Amino acid sequence: MAANASLISRLGLEHLPPDRPVLVAGPTASGKSALALEIAEAAGGVILNADALQVFDGWQVLTARPEAADLARAPHALYGHIPYDGDYSVGHWLREVAPYLSGDTRPIIVGGTGLYLTALTEGLAEIPPTPPAIRQEADALPLPALIAALDSETASRIDLKNRARVQRAWEVLHATGRPLATWQDETPPPLLPLSQAEPFLFDAPKDWLDPRIERRFDLMLAGGALEEARAMLPRWNPALLSSKAIGAPELIAHLRGEMTLDEARQAAVIATRQFAKRQRTWFKARMRNWRVIPDLSTG
């Protein structure tokens, strides 16, 4: 707590104007949610989730949704409000965030889903929804086949190692007959231009973040993550968006007898570190104009 308070003081956040939105981004386990909570307590505001997996119910522990004690300290919204088997996209999120941008309470938007935050501050192309038949066809294709079908301009703009991003581009092309890059070039104005917000980005060095990731997963196990997975086991469906929660496939595999708990733990920690690396890559490429919080050694 003292470290976060010192950080708030160093950044001048205690003097933030009450009518100016705050954005807090960073990799998983970097401490961004704790900072958002400190801002809300010190300067007022409602904390809005910008994490694609924290919107779903069913995985409270594994997605690190705010605990009851945090919810009691400041108002929160857009956490755990979508059924575990529901559909959700950046378009859904923008529509839900929009009313808070014109409300009486200053929004403090926090999360690690870079696409949500860049769509908010840069705009989002209004692409028609993908028909189920095309989604099913894409689900059945291997990643190299999806990549091979993309146009060069779209391929140059996305992370080709991220299947979700590649598949999305493939689906747009086949559903609309137009490349994703073309849709992006026709993007409407953003809901919240970056110049109208206070944007902060955690720069979490790998050597600092990796031990935190490991400690946090151990805390998740101690806090009931395995029991949470056991409750989800009868309705487990790896195709669901909520099943992308890091640690979920590994713990389900353990419960099915496919690996030991220690093996599941190690696999989940590795997956989390890989995810954090992808987040840092996105932030570096797309959030150059955000105010960076560089030194987390005391966080």
C-alpha positions as a printed NumPy array, in Angstrom:
array([[  0.   ,   0.   ,   0.   ],
       [  2.748,   2.431,   0.908],
       [  4.526,   1.76 ,  -2.385],
       [  1.395,   2.484,  -4.362],
       [  0.775,   5.657,  -2.359],
       [  4.314,   6.779,  -3.111],
       [  3.727,   6.062,  -6.784],
       [  0.507,   8.068,  -6.776],
       [  2.338,  10.982,  -5.195],
       [  5.214,  10.757,  -7.663],
       [  2.774,  10.775, -10.612],
       [  0.708,  13.603,  -9.196],
       [ -2.457,  11.505,  -9.294],
       [ -3.778,  13.008,  -6.073],
       [ -4.488,  16.18 ,  -8.071],
       [ -6.269,  14.582, -11.028],
       [ -9.282,  16.635, -12.152],
       [-12.471,  14.786, -11.224],
       [-13.96 ,  15.09 , -14.714],
       [-11.005,  13.566, -16.583],
       [-11.03 ,   9.776, -17.243],
       [ -8.035,   7.726, -16.124],
       [ -6.677,   4.734, -18.052],
       [ -4.39 ,   2.19 , -16.376],
       [ -2.881,  -0.536, -18.559],
       [ -0.21 ,  -3.141, -18.005],
       [  0.682,  -6.817, -18.267],
       [ -0.931,  -9.427, -16.068],
       [  0.278,  -9.37 , -12.433],
       [  1.883,  -5.948, -12.841],
       [ -0.159,  -4.259, -10.108],
       [ -2.403,  -2.131, -12.303],
       [ -5.621,  -3.073, -10.488],
       [ -4.131,  -2.09 ,  -7.14 ],
       [ -3.106,   1.277,  -8.557],
       [ -6.581,   1.856, -10.004],
       [ -8.073,   1.113,  -6.601],
       [ -5.705,   3.598,  -4.93 ],
       [ -6.704,   6.264,  -7.454],
       [-10.398,   5.62 ,  -6.846],
       [ -9.943,   5.937,  -3.087],
       [ -7.735,   9.012,  -3.26 ],
       [ -9.478,  10.97 ,  -6.011],
       [-12.846,   9.29 ,  -6.58 ],
       [-14.215,   7.389,  -9.542],
       [-15.708,   4.116, -10.706],
       [-13.305,   1.337, -11.745],
       [-14.216,  -0.172, -15.123],
       [-12.819,  -3.492, -16.274],
       [-10.844,  -3.608, -19.541],
       [ -9.845,  -7.266, -19.348],
       [-11.452,  -9.596, -21.892],
       [-11.6  , -12.558, -19.494],
       [-12.682, -10.776, -16.317],
       [-16.06 , -10.02 , -17.918],
       [-17.075, -13.698, -17.569],
       [-18.446, -15.424, -14.525],
       [-17.244, -18.881, -13.526],
       [-13.546, -18.021, -13.218],
       [-13.417, -15.557, -10.34 ],
       [-10.069, -16.697,  -8.961],
       [ -8.194, -17.606, -12.143],
       [ -8.961, -14.302, -13.865],
       [ -8.065, -12.324, -10.711],
       [-11.362, -10.475, -10.565],
       [-11.595,  -8.02 ,  -7.653],
       [-12.343,  -9.616,  -4.31 ],
       [-15.164,  -8.555,  -2.003],
       [-12.815,  -6.391,   0.051],
       [-11.795,  -4.432,  -3.053],
       [-15.394,  -4.049,  -4.188],
       [-16.175,  -2.549,  -0.79 ],
       [-13.444,   0.07 ,  -1.143],
       [-14.595,   1.578,  -4.469],
       [-17.357,   1.062,  -7.045],
       [-16.521,  -1.417,  -9.828],
       [-18.322,  -2.299, -13.063],
       [-18.122,  -4.721, -16.002],
       [-16.687,  -7.592, -13.96 ],
       [-18.144, -11.115, -14.125],
       [-21.413,  -9.953, -15.689],
       [-21.34 , -12.196, -18.783],
       [-22.35 , -15.902, -18.499],
       [-19.393, -18.292, -18.739],
       [-20.761, -19.61 , -22.064],
       [-21.647, -16.193, -23.46 ],
       [-20.188, -14.361, -26.432],
       [-18.336, -11.105, -25.983],
       [-16.192,  -8.844, -28.121],
       [-14.499,  -5.481, -28.117],
       [-17.652,  -4.064, -29.708],
       [-19.741,  -5.3  , -26.781],
       [-17.261,  -3.764, -24.377],
       [-17.265,  -0.365, -26.071],
       [-21.047,  -0.225, -25.965],
       [-20.998,  -1.001, -22.246],
       [-18.262,   1.504, -21.452],
       [-19.85 ,   4.369, -23.413],
       [-22.473,   5.393, -20.793],
       [-19.784,   5.746, -18.125],
       [-17.878,   8.248, -20.249],
       [-20.707,  10.76 , -19.985],
       [-21.783,  10.002, -16.423],
       [-21.36 ,  12.025, -13.263],
       [-18.573,   9.809, -11.881],
       [-15.099,   9.843, -13.375],
       [-14.244,   6.464, -14.998],
       [-11.005,   4.711, -14.088],
       [-10.552,   2.125, -16.83 ],
       [ -8.084,  -0.636, -15.973],
       [ -7.004,  -3.787, -17.759],
       [ -4.509,  -5.662, -19.838],
       [ -6.496,  -6.245, -23.031],
       [ -4.699,  -3.887, -25.37 ],
       [ -7.29 ,  -4.197, -28.121],
       [-10.009,  -2.866, -25.82 ],
       [ -7.951,   0.139, -24.807],
       [ -6.739,   1.031, -28.287],
       [-10.269,   0.62 , -29.677],
       [-11.477,   3.015, -26.977],
       [ -8.827,   5.654, -27.687],
       [ -8.275,   5.138, -31.438],
       [-11.665,   3.92 , -32.665],
       [-12.999,   0.574, -33.823],
       [-14.014,  -0.466, -37.309],
       [-17.726,  -1.324, -37.485],
       [-17.396,  -4.813, -38.942],
       [-20.522,  -6.984, -39.357],
       [-20.707, -10.054, -37.083],
       [-19.282, -13.336, -38.316],
       [-21.892, -15.939, -39.366],
       [-21.714, -19.151, -37.287],
       [-20.908, -21.302, -40.337],
       [-17.815, -19.243, -41.133],
       [-16.748, -19.302, -37.464],
       [-17.035, -23.099, -37.457],
       [-15.007, -23.358, -40.65 ],
       [-12.295, -21.173, -39.161],
       [-12.258, -23.174, -35.924],
       [-11.399, -26.301, -37.918],
       [ -8.461, -24.792, -39.806],
       [ -4.856, -24.893, -38.539],
       [ -3.096, -21.597, -37.893],
       [ -0.815, -21.798, -40.987],
       [ -3.861, -22.188, -43.251],
       [ -5.52 , -19.141, -41.698],
       [ -2.365, -17.075, -42.138],
       [ -1.907, -18.164, -45.748],
       [ -5.34 , -16.82 , -46.659],
       [ -4.692, -13.299, -45.365],
       [ -3.714, -10.33 , -47.498],
       [ -0.242,  -8.951, -46.904],
       [ -1.408,  -5.648, -45.42 ],
       [ -3.586,  -7.288, -42.787],
       [ -0.88 ,  -9.848, -42.013],
       [  1.602,  -7.048, -41.377],
       [ -0.665,  -5.453, -38.771],
       [ -1.45 ,  -8.392, -36.495],
       [  0.442, -10.806, -34.285],
       [  0.625, -13.912, -36.464],
       [  1.374, -16.056, -33.404],
       [ -1.926, -15.083, -31.829],
       [ -4.521, -17.465, -33.223],
       [ -7.46 , -15.392, -32.003],
       [ -6.243, -12.335, -33.918],
       [ -5.405, -14.34 , -37.055],
       [ -8.72 , -16.164, -37.016],
       [-10.584, -12.901, -36.559],
       [ -8.877, -11.476, -39.655],
       [ -9.656, -14.654, -41.623],
       [-13.309, -14.525, -40.575],
       [-13.67 , -10.863, -41.532],
       [-12.223, -11.531, -44.961],
       [-14.487, -14.503, -45.638],
       [-17.616, -12.996, -44.099],
       [-17.403,  -9.586, -45.758],
       [-15.2  , -10.144, -48.789],
       [-12.979,  -7.297, -47.607],
       [ -9.651,  -7.5  , -45.736],
       [ -9.519,  -6.491, -42.092],
       [ -6.968,  -3.786, -42.976],
       [ -9.532,  -2.127, -45.257],
       [-12.11 ,  -2.058, -42.478],
       [ -9.518,  -0.649, -40.085],
       [ -8.68 ,   2.148, -42.492],
       [-12.332,   3.243, -42.337],
       [-12.397,   3.375, -38.549],
       [-14.754,   6.013, -37.043],
       [-13.606,   8.492, -34.364],
       [-12.816,   7.029, -30.929],
       [-15.146,   7.203, -27.958],
       [-12.349,   8.595, -25.798],
       [ -9.436,  10.235, -27.611],
       [ -6.203,   9.759, -25.72 ],
       [ -5.795,  13.539, -25.431],
       [ -8.936,  13.669, -23.283],
       [ -7.743,  11.11 , -20.72 ],
       [ -4.931,  10.466, -18.276],
       [ -3.316,   7.281, -19.687],
       [ -0.811,   5.312, -17.603],
       [  1.048,   2.2  , -18.72 ],
       [  2.974,  -0.147, -16.459],
       [  6.336,  -1.066, -17.938],
       [  6.921,  -4.342, -16.12 ],
       [ 10.388,  -5.76 , -16.858],
       [ 10.466,  -9.517, -17.381],
       [ 12.902, -10.154, -14.534],
       [ 10.607,  -8.278, -12.157],
       [  7.327,  -9.651, -13.463],
       [  8.124, -13.367, -13.799],
       [  8.504, -14.041, -10.047],
       [  5.28 , -12.107,  -9.394],
       [  3.45 , -14.262, -11.92 ],
       [  4.625, -17.422, -10.179],
       [  3.732, -16.135,  -6.717],
       [  0.309, -15.011,  -7.888],
       [ -0.562, -18.382,  -9.366],
       [  0.42 , -20.045,  -6.1  ],
       [ -1.885, -17.615,  -4.312],
       [ -4.64 , -18.524,  -6.763],
       [ -4.194, -22.202,  -5.942],
       [ -4.29 , -21.407,  -2.238],
       [ -7.344, -19.213,  -2.816],
       [ -9.486, -21.894,  -4.423],
       [ -8.52 , -22.019,  -8.106],
       [ -8.526, -25.824,  -8.168],
       [-11.944, -25.957,  -6.525],
       [-13.148, -23.415,  -9.075],
       [-11.902, -25.637, -11.894],
       [-13.577, -28.672, -10.304],
       [-16.895, -26.807, -10.292],
       [-16.454, -25.942, -13.978],
       [-15.368, -29.458, -15.01 ],
       [-18.856, -30.841, -15.821],
       [-19.525, -27.956, -18.226],
       [-15.985, -27.521, -19.552],
       [-15.86 , -26.522, -23.212],
       [-12.448, -25.416, -24.525],
       [-14.112, -23.575, -27.429],
       [-15.721, -21.021, -25.106],
       [-14.088, -17.611, -24.809],
       [-14.13 , -17.888, -21.022],
       [-12.125, -21.121, -21.265],
       [ -9.16 , -19.053, -22.45 ],
       [ -8.559, -18.068, -18.83 ],
       [ -4.902, -18.875, -18.229],
       [ -4.629, -21.857, -15.928],
       [ -8.075, -23.193, -16.764],
       [ -7.009, -25.765, -19.4  ],
       [ -4.115, -26.857, -17.221],
       [ -6.197, -27.371, -14.085],
       [ -8.918, -29.146, -16.047],
       [ -6.242, -31.458, -17.479],
       [ -5.057, -32.201, -13.944],
       [ -8.575, -32.999, -12.778],
       [ -8.923, -35.389, -15.721],
       [ -5.771, -37.182, -14.675],
       [ -3.743, -35.98 , -17.632],
       [ -1.033, -34.267, -15.55 ],
       [ -0.009, -33.822, -11.957],
       [ -0.906, -30.667, -10.064],
       [  2.738, -29.571, -10.133],
       [  2.848, -30.085, -13.913],
       [ -0.369, -28.093, -14.27 ],
       [  1.092, -25.342, -12.113],
       [  4.289, -25.147, -14.146],
       [  2.375, -25.14 , -17.449],
       [  0.062, -22.373, -16.229],
       [  2.969, -20.228, -15.038],
       [  4.719, -20.638, -18.402],
       [  1.502, -19.774, -20.26 ],
       [  1.065, -16.67 , -18.12 ],
       [  4.605, -15.515, -18.81 ],
       [  4.08 , -16.016, -22.543],
       [  0.848, -14.052, -22.34 ],
       [  2.577, -11.208, -20.51 ],
       [  5.21 , -11.125, -23.244],
       [  2.497, -10.737, -25.898],
       [  0.916,  -7.96 , -23.85 ],
       [  4.219,  -6.082, -23.597],
       [  4.7  ,  -6.421, -27.356],
       [  1.258,  -4.918, -27.989],
       [  1.802,  -2.066, -25.557],
       [  5.179,  -1.226, -27.037],
       [  3.776,  -1.14 , -30.563],
       [  0.425,   0.546, -29.93 ],
       [  0.746,   2.64 , -26.777],
       [  3.781,   4.805, -27.416],
       [  1.924,   7.95 , -26.327],
       [  0.859,   6.62 , -22.934],
       [  2.624,   7.839, -19.804],
       [  4.887,   4.985, -18.738],
       [  5.372,   3.928, -15.145],
       [  8.925,   2.609, -15.537],
       [ 10.18 ,   1.51 , -12.132],
       [  8.219,  -1.172, -10.301],
       [ 11.005,  -2.399,  -8.056],
       [  9.177,  -1.097,  -4.991],
       [  5.695,  -2.104,  -6.215]])
